[in-house]
Amino acid sequence: RNMSSAGPEGRKKMRECNGLIDSLVYYVQGTIADHEPDDKATENCVCILHNLSYQLEIELPESYAQSIYMQRRNISSNDKTPGCFGTRSRKVKENQQDTPLPEEKSSPRGVESLWHSTLIRIYLSLIAKSTRNYTQEASLGALQNLTAGTGPMPFAVARTVVQKANGLPIIGAMLHVSHPTVRKTAVSLLRNLSRNTSLQNDIAREVLPDLVSILPESVPASDIVCETTASVCYTLYNLTQSSSYNARLLLSTNGLPKIIAISMNDSNMFSKASRAASVLLYSLWSHTDLHSTYKK
């Protein structure tokens, strides 16, 4: 677990280690099957997998990159398609978000397991069933890592979480836990998921009221709550930017007074949350059909 935090070279060596990732996944599958999600070794395994999934899209070997991004390269012969790693070149166009990954292997090996739907479901199961904060945070963090890039892999993982594995209720429940770091990581994951335009309505329907409910009534009093608040605002921004319906849903959950209160603070310490709230307000005002409702 300590070694997996050793930086890019350490992650590379561990991902290449024959049988290591397979063993970690096998062990965690066993403890879930035995109804022992609070096992300490499971926590260690998930923390290692979390670290090994960090910057995975950027650090993948060229051979994986070529097979994963091949479909994307063939979208249009007229388009100047990005190289193997979209995050290293220009931003991906919105219409490329839904480019599918090649068909999943039924028996993934090694590094392939890190983005496979089997492990995604394991993470969601641990989030739901474990009572260990570190296990929950590492599972949420691994999903956050896997959905952080701009290429087809993050968006494919996001679709698996939201549509195939029905993960939103599980992630939404983590917004209400008392542990601040678990809550912050859950919000960061939702922020990543909300970048995918094809999933925004599903996310808004399932968790927008929960996101509004955890916004503080005024400027937050600590750094971690401030960061969480900023992430909530940016997630709401993603969900409402192009949807008048979702903006109306935010209004109906009484989110506007909270957002206004958070935006009206000039203290440097809390500027991150205030700035995010201001960006959200500016975006909400772009829905001209809601102006009369806003004024009321």
Buried (B, 14 or more C-beta within 10 A) or exposed (E): EEEBEEEEEBBBEBBEEEEBBBEBBEBBBEBBEEEEBBBEEBBBBBBBBBBBBBEBBBBBEEEBBEBBBEEBBEBEEEEEBBEBBBBEBEEBEEEBBBBEBEEEEEEBEBBBBBBBBEBBBBBBBBBBBBEBBBBBBBBBBBBBBBBBBBBBBBBBBBBBBBEEBEBBEBBBBBBEBEEBBBBBBBBBBBBBBBBBBBBBBBBBBBBBBBBBBBBBEEBBEEEEBBBBBBBBBBBBBBBBBEBBEBBBBBBEBEBBEBBEBBBEBEEEBBBBBBBBBBBBBEBBEEBEEBEEEEEE
